[in-house]
Amino acid sequence: MSVSVVVDTSVAFKWFVQAGEDSVEKAFALLADQAAGLHTLTAPASLPVELANALRYSKHQPDDVLDALENLDLSHVELFEPTSERLHAGGVLAYRHGLSIYDALFLALAEELRCPLVTADRRAFARIDSPIEIRLL
């Protein structure tokens, strides 16, 4: 059985819009490693909505964004529903680390699953001291 890895919206964004993005190869390597059975990609169930919103507000051409939204397929990511326990844990982490609830839910899931969180969001996660590993792309 493979180990879980939580990926956040900043990583998933790179799977759909590569132009002008850093670390695209690393983001796609996560997908390749999953296909090879090295890990299982996981995220809170809010990921598709957050990703759609990030795509909508990106500086990319509307046609490119609409194509990405139309072809949005996250079947390779196991999504976890926001139970009251997960929302509470996310809330605690949001206040502790100065995160949005959205970002804190990814950290809470990683802590729950006791697995790494992979993110490209350095502004939110670079300074966080957590018992789980936070991998910055």
N, C-alpha and C positions, 0 to 999 in steps of 0.2 A: 504494500500500500504506500502511495506517495504522500509526502508531507504537504500540508497546505501552505500557501503563500497568499497573503491579502494584497491585492493591487487596488490602488485608488484611481480616481477619475483622471488624474494627470497622466497616468500610465496608459489607461484605455484610450485617451484622446489621441495619443501617438499612433494607435492602431488604425485610426480612421483619417487623420489629417497629418501627413508627414512633412509637407512643405514648411520650411522655416522652423522646424522643431529640432531640438537637440536630443540626443540619446534614443533616437528612433530604433537603431539596431538593438540596443539593450532591451527596449520594450518588446520588440519582436522575438528576441531570444527567450523571453519568458514564455511566449506561446510555443516556441520550438521545444523548450525544455518540458513543457507540459505534454506535448505530443509524444515526447520520448519517455513519458512516465516518471519524470524526475520530481514533479510536484503537481499539485492541483491548485489552480487559480481560484480564489474566492473573493467575495466582496459583499458589502451590505446591499440589500435589494434596491436601495436608492441609486445605485450606480447608473442604470440606464437613463433615469431622469436627469441626474447631474451631468452626464455625458451629453445628452441632447441639448441641455442648456449651455454647456461650454461650447459645443459646436455652433449653436445659434449665435452666441456672442463673440465668436472668434473673429479674427481679422481676415478670414479667408473669403473667397468669392461665394456669394449666396448659392450658386448652382452646385459648387463643390460640397457645401455644407448640407444642402437639401439631398444630394445624392448619398452622402454619408448617413444622414438620418433615415433615408429610405432603405438603406442596406445595413442598418444597425443590427448586428447579430452578435450577441454576447453569450451564445450557447456554450462557449468554452469557459465561461466563468460561473462557478457555483455561487448563487445568490442566497443570502441569509436574510430572512424577514426581520423587521425591526420590532422585536418583542419588547415588552415593558422593561425587562431586565437589561436588554441591550441599549435601549434608549436612556435608561438611568445611568448605566456605565458610561455611555457617550457624554451625557450631561456632566457627570463628575469630571471626566477627562477634559471636556471643553473648558470648564472653569479653572481646572488645575493648570492647564497649559496654554490658555488664551487662544483656543481653537474655536472654529465654528462647530456647531453640532454636527454638520455634515462631515467635516474632516475627522472629528472625534469619533464618529461611528466606525470609521475604518480602523482607527487605533484600538477602539474597544473590541472589535471583532478579532483583531490580531492578538490582543491579550487573552480573549476568551479561548481562542484556538491554540494559543501558545505557539505562535508561528511568526515569521517575519512579516513586516509591512513594507511593500515596495512602493515608492513614490518618486515623482519628479518635482514635487512641491517643496522646494528647499525653504522657502519663506515660512511655511507653516511647520515643517517637521525637523529642520536642521538642528534646532536648539533644544529639542525635547529629550529629557532624560526618562527613559522608559525601561521596564524590565524586559521588554521584547526588543528584538533587533529592528531598527528602522534603516532600510537600505535606500539610499538616494541614488537615482539614476544620474 
